Amino acid sequence: MPVDDYIQIMIESLNKKSELLDRIIRNNEEQHECVADKTFDDINWDSFNLIVAQKQASIDRIVKMDEGFQSLYDRVKEQLNTDRDRYADKIKEMQRLISVITEQGVKISTGEERNRKIIDKVFGDRKSEIKRTRSSLQVASSYAQTMSASFGSDFSSQDIKK
């Protein structure tokens, strides 16, 4: 296969990678909408998990594409370096696409971090709520034991629940 064909395939691969990264960016925005300004119980976890699965599928495709890209590059890098003038336009196009992909990666990282902070807060709030509930139950149980000891076996924790 001629070098020009390999280079064209590499350019197409970079374009497809950029499209997948755009999809991940949209998925990050959808995740943000799922969790922003919501409590644990208000979040639609099925939707959230579906978005995570979609992102993972895109990531898996990107990994395979990167492997293929690297394989193609390894085949043509000597010719690209030897005859840079001949391939200058295509090299510039690949560099432009790589720059776009790098910017998309930064945007994804920023979105992931924003969403992670929100999720950490949601789970932290939930954990605090569970601790408060557990503490209240322990206080009630302790009270019941104290009352039972003070008034005999006629008083029990079952009386508190009534």
ZAPAVEX-372258 format. One record per atom (N, C-alpha, C): residue number from 1; residue in three letters; atom name; x, y, z. Coordinates in Angstrom, 3 decimals, decimal comma, padded with zeros to 6 digits, always signed. Layout:
residues N
seq|type|atom|u|v|w
NUM|ALA|CA|X|Y|Z
...
end
This chain:
residues 162
seq|type|atom|u|v|w
1|MET|N|+000,855|-001,176|+000,000
1|MET|CA|+000,000|+000,000|+000,000
1|MET|C|+000,901|+001,240|+000,000
2|PRO|N|+000,588|+002,224|-000,826
2|PRO|CA|+001,399|+003,454|-000,885
2|PRO|C|+001,302|+004,268|+000,416
3|VAL|N|+002,347|+005,010|+000,686
3|VAL|CA|+002,414|+005,851|+001,890
3|VAL|C|+001,242|+006,821|+001,932
4|ASP|N|+000,867|+007,382|+000,787
4|ASP|CA|-000,267|+008,321|+000,749
4|ASP|C|-001,540|+007,684|+001,305
5|ASP|N|-001,747|+006,419|+000,996
5|ASP|CA|-002,943|+005,718|+001,501
5|ASP|C|-002,873|+005,550|+003,024
6|TYR|N|-001,699|+005,185|+003,526
6|TYR|CA|-001,532|+005,045|+004,977
6|TYR|C|-001,795|+006,379|+005,674
7|ILE|N|-001,252|+007,436|+005,110
7|ILE|CA|-001,438|+008,764|+005,707
7|ILE|C|-002,911|+009,145|+005,698
8|GLN|N|-003,604|+008,861|+004,598
8|GLN|CA|-005,030|+009,187|+004,517
8|GLN|C|-005,823|+008,400|+005,562
9|ILE|N|-005,474|+007,150|+005,760
9|ILE|CA|-006,141|+006,332|+006,781
9|ILE|C|-005,866|+006,918|+008,167
10|MET|N|-004,641|+007,378|+008,395
10|MET|CA|-004,302|+007,985|+009,684
10|MET|C|-005,114|+009,262|+009,917
11|ILE|N|-005,273|+010,070|+008,882
11|ILE|CA|-006,077|+011,299|+008,994
11|ILE|C|-007,535|+010,948|+009,300
12|GLU|N|-008,059|+009,949|+008,609
12|GLU|CA|-009,436|+009,512|+008,880
12|GLU|C|-009,576|+008,988|+010,305
13|SER|N|-008,569|+008,279|+010,775
13|SER|CA|-008,582|+007,767|+012,137
13|SER|C|-008,608|+008,916|+013,151
14|LEU|N|-007,808|+009,949|+012,910
14|LEU|CA|-007,804|+011,112|+013,809
14|LEU|C|-009,157|+011,819|+013,792
15|ASN|N|-009,785|+011,922|+012,617
15|ASN|CA|-011,117|+012,532|+012,530
15|ASN|C|-012,142|+011,725|+013,322
16|LYS|N|-012,088|+010,400|+013,200
16|LYS|CA|-013,027|+009,543|+013,946
16|LYS|C|-012,771|+009,647|+015,444
17|LYS|N|-011,512|+009,728|+015,823
17|LYS|CA|-011,184|+009,885|+017,236
17|LYS|C|-011,759|+011,194|+017,764
18|SER|N|-011,639|+012,247|+016,985
18|SER|CA|-012,186|+013,546|+017,381
18|SER|C|-013,708|+013,461|+017,558
19|GLU|N|-014,376|+012,748|+016,669
19|GLU|CA|-015,834|+012,565|+016,779
19|GLU|C|-016,182|+011,810|+018,064
20|LEU|N|-015,414|+010,771|+018,373
20|LEU|CA|-015,666|+010,021|+019,604
20|LEU|C|-015,411|+010,880|+020,842
21|LEU|N|-014,396|+011,714|+020,786
21|LEU|CA|-014,118|+012,611|+021,908
21|LEU|C|-015,243|+013,633|+022,069
22|ASP|N|-015,798|+014,113|+020,961
22|ASP|CA|-016,967|+015,002|+021,041
22|ASP|C|-018,134|+014,288|+021,712
23|ARG|N|-018,300|+013,028|+021,389
23|ARG|CA|-019,375|+012,245|+022,012
23|ARG|C|-019,145|+012,134|+023,516
24|ILE|N|-017,896|+011,912|+023,924
24|ILE|CA|-017,585|+011,831|+025,356
24|ILE|C|-017,849|+013,175|+026,034
25|ILE|N|-017,519|+014,256|+025,363
25|ILE|CA|-017,802|+015,590|+025,912
25|ILE|C|-019,308|+015,752|+026,128
26|ARG|N|-020,108|+015,336|+025,153
26|ARG|CA|-021,574|+015,399|+025,306
26|ARG|C|-022,038|+014,492|+026,454
27|ASN|N|-021,428|+013,310|+026,565
27|ASN|CA|-021,768|+012,413|+027,671
27|ASN|C|-021,451|+013,058|+029,018
28|ASN|N|-020,325|+013,752|+029,111
28|ASN|CA|-019,985|+014,459|+030,350
28|ASN|C|-021,047|+015,501|+030,693
29|GLU|N|-021,516|+016,216|+029,672
29|GLU|CA|-022,552|+017,226|+029,897
29|GLU|C|-023,856|+016,560|+030,344
30|GLU|N|-024,184|+015,417|+029,746
30|GLU|CA|-025,389|+014,681|+030,154
30|GLU|C|-025,257|+014,198|+031,595
31|GLN|N|-024,075|+013,702|+031,953
31|GLN|CA|-023,841|+013,274|+033,337
31|GLN|C|-024,007|+014,450|+034,291
32|HIS|N|-023,489|+015,594|+033,894
32|HIS|CA|-023,622|+016,784|+034,739
32|HIS|C|-025,093|+017,114|+034,969
33|GLU|N|-025,885|+017,050|+033,903
33|GLU|CA|-027,317|+017,315|+034,040
33|GLU|C|-027,986|+016,296|+034,968
34|CYS|N|-027,499|+015,063|+034,954
34|CYS|CA|-028,068|+014,012|+035,816
34|CYS|C|-027,834|+014,290|+037,301
35|VAL|N|-026,691|+014,891|+037,629
35|VAL|CA|-026,307|+014,994|+039,038
35|VAL|C|-026,306|+016,403|+039,612
36|ALA|N|-026,239|+017,412|+038,767
36|ALA|CA|-026,105|+018,786|+039,254
36|ALA|C|-027,310|+019,182|+040,097
37|ASP|N|-027,030|+019,759|+041,257
37|ASP|CA|-028,057|+020,289|+042,165
37|ASP|C|-029,081|+019,237|+042,571
38|LYS|N|-028,647|+017,991|+042,723
38|LYS|CA|-029,559|+016,922|+043,116
38|LYS|C|-029,007|+016,167|+044,315
39|THR|N|-029,925|+015,581|+045,054
39|THR|CA|-029,527|+014,712|+046,153
39|THR|C|-029,406|+013,291|+045,618
40|PHE|N|-028,872|+012,425|+046,433
40|PHE|CA|-028,669|+011,029|+046,039
40|PHE|C|-029,972|+010,415|+045,527
41|ASP|N|-031,058|+010,639|+046,262
41|ASP|CA|-032,346|+010,030|+045,899
41|ASP|C|-032,971|+010,660|+044,656
42|ASP|N|-032,570|+011,882|+044,305
42|ASP|CA|-033,132|+012,564|+043,133
42|ASP|C|-032,434|+012,191|+041,827
43|ILE|N|-031,273|+011,595|+041,931
43|ILE|CA|-030,502|+011,246|+040,728
43|ILE|C|-031,078|+009,993|+040,089
44|ASN|N|-031,229|+010,037|+038,778
44|ASN|CA|-031,646|+008,851|+038,026
44|ASN|C|-030,382|+008,030|+037,752
45|TRP|N|-030,119|+007,074|+038,632
45|TRP|CA|-028,882|+006,304|+038,554
45|TRP|C|-028,840|+005,407|+037,327
46|ASP|N|-029,997|+004,968|+036,837
46|ASP|CA|-030,010|+004,159|+035,608
46|ASP|C|-029,499|+004,980|+034,432
47|SER|N|-029,965|+006,217|+034,315
47|SER|CA|-029,493|+007,103|+033,244
47|SER|C|-028,013|+007,390|+033,405
48|PHE|N|-027,612|+007,669|+034,622
48|PHE|CA|-026,206|+007,966|+034,898
48|PHE|C|-025,322|+006,787|+034,483
49|ASN|N|-025,704|+005,581|+034,870
49|ASN|CA|-024,912|+004,392|+034,544
49|ASN|C|-024,912|+004,095|+033,050
50|LEU|N|-026,008|+004,396|+032,368
50|LEU|CA|-026,057|+004,218|+030,917
50|LEU|C|-025,049|+005,149|+030,241
51|ILE|N|-024,972|+006,373|+030,715
51|ILE|CA|-024,015|+007,335|+030,161
51|ILE|C|-022,581|+006,852|+030,404
52|VAL|N|-022,325|+006,315|+031,591
52|VAL|CA|-020,991|+005,776|+031,891
52|VAL|C|-020,651|+004,649|+030,907
53|ALA|N|-021,615|+003,785|+030,641
53|ALA|CA|-021,392|+002,675|+029,702
53|ALA|C|-021,124|+003,198|+028,291
54|GLN|N|-021,846|+004,237|+027,883
54|GLN|CA|-021,623|+004,824|+026,558
54|GLN|C|-020,221|+005,414|+026,460
55|LYS|N|-019,806|+006,104|+027,519
55|LYS|CA|-018,456|+006,676|+027,528
55|LYS|C|-017,411|+005,571|+027,455
56|GLN|N|-017,627|+004,498|+028,187
56|GLN|CA|-016,661|+003,407|+028,182
56|GLN|C|-016,556|+002,770|+026,794
57|ALA|N|-017,691|+002,640|+026,109
57|ALA|CA|-017,663|+002,091|+024,745
57|ALA|C|-016,854|+002,994|+023,818
58|SER|N|-017,018|+004,300|+023,958
58|SER|CA|-016,238|+005,248|+023,144
58|SER|C|-014,754|+005,145|+023,474
59|ILE|N|-014,441|+005,039|+024,738
59|ILE|CA|-013,046|+004,929|+025,165
59|ILE|C|-012,423|+003,648|+024,604
60|ASP|N|-013,164|+002,553|+024,665
60|ASP|CA|-012,653|+001,286|+024,129
60|ASP|C|-012,349|+001,403|+022,634
61|ARG|N|-013,231|+002,074|+021,900
61|ARG|CA|-012,995|+002,272|+020,466
61|ARG|C|-011,761|+003,135|+020,226
62|ILE|N|-011,615|+004,174|+021,037
62|ILE|CA|-010,453|+005,062|+020,892
62|ILE|C|-009,158|+004,298|+021,136
63|VAL|N|-009,141|+003,442|+022,138
63|VAL|CA|-007,932|+002,664|+022,432
63|VAL|C|-007,553|+001,799|+021,234
64|LYS|N|-008,541|+001,137|+020,636
64|LYS|CA|-008,262|+000,305|+019,460
64|LYS|C|-007,785|+001,159|+018,284
65|MET|N|-008,416|+002,307|+018,108
65|MET|CA|-008,007|+003,193|+017,017
65|MET|C|-006,587|+003,693|+017,228
66|ASP|N|-006,244|+004,019|+018,471
66|ASP|CA|-004,885|+004,484|+018,768
66|ASP|C|-003,853|+003,402|+018,454
67|GLU|N|-004,198|+002,166|+018,762
67|GLU|CA|-003,284|+001,062|+018,453
67|GLU|C|-003,091|+000,950|+016,943
68|GLY|N|-004,191|+001,047|+016,193
68|GLY|CA|-004,106|+000,987|+014,733
68|GLY|C|-003,329|+002,157|+014,161
69|PHE|N|-003,567|+003,342|+014,711
69|PHE|CA|-002,852|+004,537|+014,263
69|PHE|C|-001,355|+004,350|+014,469
70|GLN|N|-000,983|+003,872|+015,648
70|GLN|CA|+000,436|+003,686|+015,961
70|GLN|C|+001,068|+002,664|+015,008
71|SER|N|+000,331|+001,624|+014,710
71|SER|CA|+000,827|+000,608|+013,782
71|SER|C|+001,080|+001,203|+012,395
72|LEU|N|+000,131|+002,015|+011,939
72|LEU|CA|+000,310|+002,667|+010,633
72|LEU|C|+001,479|+003,641|+010,668
73|TYR|N|+001,558|+004,419|+011,718
73|TYR|CA|+002,638|+005,395|+011,830
73|TYR|C|+004,001|+004,704|+011,820
74|ASP|N|+004,088|+003,598|+012,538
74|ASP|CA|+005,357|+002,859|+012,569
74|ASP|C|+005,785|+002,411|+011,170
75|ARG|N|+004,804|+002,139|+010,310
75|ARG|CA|+005,111|+001,696|+008,945
75|ARG|C|+005,617|+002,831|+008,058
76|VAL|N|+005,167|+004,057|+008,339
76|VAL|CA|+005,481|+005,148|+007,409
76|VAL|C|+006,387|+006,236|+007,981
77|LYS|N|+006,738|+006,158|+009,250
77|LYS|CA|+007,469|+007,272|+009,865
77|LYS|C|+008,803|+007,555|+009,180
78|GLU|N|+009,504|+006,529|+008,759
78|GLU|CA|+010,789|+006,771|+008,078
78|GLU|C|+010,581|+007,551|+006,788
79|GLN|N|+009,566|+007,155|+006,014
79|GLN|CA|+009,302|+007,839|+004,745
79|GLN|C|+008,815|+009,266|+004,984
80|LEU|N|+008,010|+009,439|+006,049
80|LEU|CA|+007,544|+010,795|+006,380
80|LEU|C|+008,721|+011,694|+006,736
81|ASN|N|+009,632|+011,174|+007,517
81|ASN|CA|+010,797|+011,964|+007,933
81|ASN|C|+011,760|+012,208|+006,769
82|THR|N|+011,891|+011,230|+005,892
82|THR|CA|+012,812|+011,351|+004,762
82|THR|C|+012,297|+012,319|+003,708
83|ASP|N|+010,974|+012,289|+003,488
83|ASP|CA|+010,380|+013,080|+002,399
83|ASP|C|+009,321|+014,043|+002,955
84|ARG|N|+009,719|+014,834|+003,980
84|ARG|CA|+008,781|+015,741|+004,675
84|ARG|C|+008,123|+016,740|+003,724
85|ASP|N|+008,858|+017,252|+002,783
85|ASP|CA|+008,292|+018,248|+001,867
85|ASP|C|+007,133|+017,673|+001,064
86|ARG|N|+007,284|+016,464|+000,620
86|ARG|CA|+006,237|+015,837|-000,185
86|ARG|C|+004,938|+015,663|+000,604
87|TYR|N|+005,064|+015,392|+001,899
87|TYR|CA|+003,890|+015,111|+002,735
87|TYR|C|+003,545|+016,268|+003,678
88|ALA|N|+004,117|+017,432|+003,432
88|ALA|CA|+003,969|+018,571|+004,343
88|ALA|C|+002,508|+018,910|+004,631
89|ASP|N|+001,667|+018,956|+003,613
89|ASP|CA|+000,255|+019,319|+003,822
89|ASP|C|-000,457|+018,293|+004,697
90|LYS|N|-000,192|+017,036|+004,431
90|LYS|CA|-000,858|+015,988|+005,210
90|LYS|C|-000,311|+015,942|+006,636
91|ILE|N|+000,967|+016,201|+006,788
91|ILE|CA|+001,550|+016,259|+008,131
91|ILE|C|+000,926|+017,407|+008,909
92|LYS|N|+000,759|+018,575|+008,259
92|LYS|CA|+000,119|+019,723|+008,919
92|LYS|C|-001,315|+019,399|+009,310
93|GLU|N|-002,020|+018,684|+008,456
93|GLU|CA|-003,398|+018,294|+008,759
93|GLU|C|-003,431|+017,369|+009,976
94|MET|N|-002,529|+016,422|+010,030
94|MET|CA|-002,463|+015,531|+011,201
94|MET|C|-002,106|+016,316|+012,458
95|GLN|N|-001,179|+017,254|+012,342
95|GLN|CA|-000,815|+018,081|+013,496
95|GLN|C|-001,995|+018,914|+013,970
96|ARG|N|-002,768|+019,449|+013,024
96|ARG|CA|-003,957|+020,226|+013,386
96|ARG|C|-004,963|+019,349|+014,126
97|LEU|N|-005,186|+018,155|+013,598
97|LEU|CA|-006,137|+017,240|+014,238
97|LEU|C|-005,657|+016,811|+015,620
98|ILE|N|-004,369|+016,583|+015,747
98|ILE|CA|-003,815|+016,209|+017,055
98|ILE|C|-003,981|+017,355|+018,049
99|SER|N|-003,845|+018,582|+017,587
99|SER|CA|-004,065|+019,752|+018,446
99|SER|C|-005,527|+019,816|+018,905
100|VAL|N|-006,454|+019,586|+017,975
100|VAL|CA|-007,889|+019,573|+018,313
100|VAL|C|-008,166|+018,476|+019,337
101|ILE|N|-007,588|+017,298|+019,099
101|ILE|CA|-007,788|+016,161|+019,999
101|ILE|C|-007,232|+016,466|+021,391
102|THR|N|-006,104|+017,141|+021,448
102|THR|CA|-005,518|+017,522|+022,732
102|THR|C|-006,453|+018,470|+023,483
103|GLU|N|-007,015|+019,449|+022,790
103|GLU|CA|-007,969|+020,377|+023,409
103|GLU|C|-009,208|+019,627|+023,900
104|GLN|N|-009,669|+018,675|+023,115
104|GLN|CA|-010,828|+017,886|+023,530
104|GLN|C|-010,494|+017,089|+024,790
105|GLY|N|-009,285|+016,555|+024,849
105|GLY|CA|-008,862|+015,804|+026,030
105|GLY|C|-008,874|+016,671|+027,282
106|VAL|N|-008,423|+017,913|+027,143
106|VAL|CA|-008,444|+018,840|+028,280
106|VAL|C|-009,884|+019,118|+028,702
107|LYS|N|-010,755|+019,333|+027,732
107|LYS|CA|-012,172|+019,603|+028,039
107|LYS|C|-012,813|+018,397|+028,736
108|ILE|N|-012,464|+017,208|+028,289
108|ILE|CA|-012,995|+015,995|+028,919
108|ILE|C|-012,493|+015,894|+030,356
109|SER|N|-011,219|+016,126|+030,559
109|SER|CA|-010,654|+016,061|+031,914
109|SER|C|-011,335|+017,048|+032,848
110|THR|N|-011,565|+018,253|+032,356
110|THR|CA|-012,239|+019,275|+033,158
110|THR|C|-013,657|+018,837|+033,509
111|GLY|N|-014,377|+018,315|+032,520
111|GLY|CA|-015,749|+017,843|+032,764
111|GLY|C|-015,789|+016,671|+033,717
112|GLU|N|-014,848|+015,748|+033,565
112|GLU|CA|-014,782|+014,588|+034,459
112|GLU|C|-014,522|+015,040|+035,894
113|GLU|N|-013,605|+015,975|+036,067
113|GLU|CA|-013,280|+016,471|+037,409
113|GLU|C|-014,486|+017,177|+038,027
114|ARG|N|-015,178|+017,992|+037,239
114|ARG|CA|-016,380|+018,686|+037,734
114|ARG|C|-017,424|+017,667|+038,190
115|ASN|N|-017,658|+016,658|+037,369
115|ASN|CA|-018,655|+015,641|+037,708
115|ASN|C|-018,223|+014,818|+038,913
116|ARG|N|-016,924|+014,515|+039,005
116|ARG|CA|-016,422|+013,741|+040,140
116|ARG|C|-016,643|+014,490|+041,451
117|LYS|N|-016,406|+015,794|+041,425
117|LYS|CA|-016,604|+016,599|+042,635
117|LYS|C|-018,074|+016,586|+043,054
118|ILE|N|-018,969|+016,677|+042,085
118|ILE|CA|-020,397|+016,652|+042,404
118|ILE|C|-020,785|+015,301|+042,991
119|ILE|N|-020,319|+014,226|+042,367
119|ILE|CA|-020,637|+012,881|+042,854
119|ILE|C|-020,050|+012,670|+044,245
120|ASP|N|-018,822|+013,126|+044,465
120|ASP|CA|-018,214|+013,016|+045,799
120|ASP|C|-019,072|+013,733|+046,835
121|LYS|N|-019,585|+014,901|+046,487
121|LYS|CA|-020,439|+015,647|+047,411
121|LYS|C|-021,748|+014,904|+047,657
122|VAL|N|-022,353|+014,378|+046,606
122|VAL|CA|-023,613|+013,637|+046,749
122|VAL|C|-023,408|+012,439|+047,674
123|PHE|N|-022,327|+011,687|+047,452
123|PHE|CA|-022,068|+010,524|+048,309
123|PHE|C|-021,667|+010,948|+049,718
124|GLY|N|-020,941|+012,044|+049,828
124|GLY|CA|-020,585|+012,552|+051,148
124|GLY|C|-021,818|+012,961|+051,939
125|ASP|N|-022,754|+013,643|+051,259
125|ASP|CA|-024,006|+014,026|+051,908
125|ASP|C|-024,789|+012,785|+052,331
126|ARG|N|-024,808|+011,782|+051,461
126|ARG|CA|-025,523|+010,542|+051,762
126|ARG|C|-024,889|+009,837|+052,949
127|LYS|N|-023,560|+009,812|+052,983
127|LYS|CA|-022,848|+009,172|+054,083
127|LYS|C|-023,158|+009,896|+055,401
128|SER|N|-023,189|+011,233|+055,354
128|SER|CA|-023,517|+012,015|+056,557
128|SER|C|-024,942|+011,715|+057,022
129|GLU|N|-025,834|+011,607|+056,070
129|GLU|CA|-027,233|+011,296|+056,389
129|GLU|C|-027,335|+009,921|+057,058
130|ILE|N|-026,610|+008,960|+056,541
130|ILE|CA|-026,626|+007,610|+057,115
130|ILE|C|-026,034|+007,627|+058,517
131|LYS|N|-024,946|+008,383|+058,705
131|LYS|CA|-024,344|+008,486|+060,035
131|LYS|C|-025,318|+009,103|+061,036
132|ARG|N|-026,024|+010,171|+060,596
132|ARG|CA|-027,004|+010,809|+061,492
132|ARG|C|-028,106|+009,831|+061,865
133|THR|N|-028,577|+009,075|+060,884
133|THR|CA|-029,630|+008,091|+061,138
133|THR|C|-029,132|+007,021|+062,086
134|ARG|N|-027,923|+006,518|+061,836
134|ARG|CA|-027,338|+005,480|+062,694
134|ARG|C|-027,161|+006,019|+064,110
135|SER|N|-026,699|+007,254|+064,227
135|SER|CA|-026,498|+007,870|+065,536
135|SER|C|-027,830|+008,012|+066,267
136|SER|N|-028,867|+008,422|+065,545
136|SER|CA|-030,193|+008,560|+066,151
136|SER|C|-030,708|+007,214|+066,634
137|LEU|N|-030,486|+006,177|+065,855
137|LEU|CA|-030,914|+004,830|+066,253
137|LEU|C|-030,149|+004,363|+067,488
138|GLN|N|-028,847|+004,693|+067,554
138|GLN|CA|-028,048|+004,307|+068,714
138|GLN|C|-028,522|+005,043|+069,966
139|VAL|N|-028,854|+006,319|+069,822
139|VAL|CA|-029,363|+007,101|+070,956
139|VAL|C|-030,690|+006,509|+071,432
140|ALA|N|-031,569|+006,192|+070,471
140|ALA|CA|-032,862|+005,618|+070,834
140|ALA|C|-032,684|+004,271|+071,520
141|SER|N|-031,771|+003,464|+071,009
141|SER|CA|-031,525|+002,153|+071,602
141|SER|C|-030,948|+002,302|+073,009
142|SER|N|-030,008|+003,226|+073,164
142|SER|CA|-029,408|+003,475|+074,471
142|SER|C|-030,471|+003,967|+075,457
143|TYR|N|-031,326|+004,839|+074,981
143|TYR|CA|-032,423|+005,345|+075,822
143|TYR|C|-033,331|+004,202|+076,257
144|ALA|N|-033,651|+003,327|+075,304
144|ALA|CA|-034,521|+002,193|+075,609
144|ALA|C|-033,880|+001,278|+076,638
145|GLN|N|-032,568|+001,049|+076,496
145|GLN|CA|-031,875|+000,188|+077,460
145|GLN|C|-031,863|+000,829|+078,842
146|THR|N|-031,636|+002,136|+078,890
146|THR|CA|-031,625|+002,854|+080,167
146|THR|C|-033,003|+002,801|+080,824
147|MET|N|-034,035|+003,049|+080,028
147|MET|CA|-035,398|+003,013|+080,558
147|MET|C|-035,763|+001,608|+081,019
148|SER|N|-035,349|+000,622|+080,251
148|SER|CA|-035,634|-000,767|+080,602
148|SER|C|-034,969|-001,118|+081,921
149|ALA|N|-033,731|-000,658|+082,089
149|ALA|CA|-033,007|-000,933|+083,338
149|ALA|C|-033,635|-000,178|+084,505
150|SER|N|-034,141|+001,025|+084,253
150|SER|CA|-034,714|+001,856|+085,312
150|SER|C|-036,100|+001,389|+085,715
151|PHE|N|-036,911|+000,973|+084,721
151|PHE|CA|-038,305|+000,645|+084,998
151|PHE|C|-038,603|-000,840|+084,910
152|GLY|N|-037,613|-001,614|+084,709
152|GLY|CA|-037,833|-003,054|+084,632
152|GLY|C|-038,102|-003,489|+083,213
153|SER|N|-038,416|-004,726|+083,065
153|SER|CA|-038,565|-005,323|+081,750
153|SER|C|-039,872|-004,937|+081,063
154|ASP|N|-040,744|-004,175|+081,719
154|ASP|CA|-042,003|-003,758|+081,092
154|ASP|C|-041,766|-002,736|+079,988
155|PHE|N|-040,644|-002,063|+079,988
155|PHE|CA|-040,320|-001,038|+078,994
155|PHE|C|-039,268|-001,590|+078,046
156|SER|N|-039,510|-001,476|+076,738
156|SER|CA|-038,534|-002,016|+075,783
156|SER|C|-038,414|-001,082|+074,602
157|SER|N|-037,460|-001,395|+073,730
157|SER|CA|-037,283|-000,583|+072,534
157|SER|C|-038,495|-000,674|+071,621
158|GLN|N|-039,296|-001,690|+071,802
158|GLN|CA|-040,529|-001,797|+071,003
158|GLN|C|-041,485|-000,652|+071,353
159|ASP|N|-041,437|-000,188|+072,593
159|ASP|CA|-042,300|+000,911|+073,012
159|ASP|C|-041,932|+002,198|+072,300
160|ILE|N|-040,683|+002,390|+071,984
160|ILE|CA|-040,246|+003,608|+071,287
160|ILE|C|-040,803|+003,644|+069,877
161|LYS|N|-040,871|+002,489|+069,235
161|LYS|CA|-041,326|+002,418|+067,851
161|LYS|C|-042,810|+002,713|+067,728
162|LYS|N|-043,564|+002,579|+068,822
162|LYS|CA|-045,022|+002,811|+068,763
162|LYS|C|-045,379|+004,237|+068,708
end
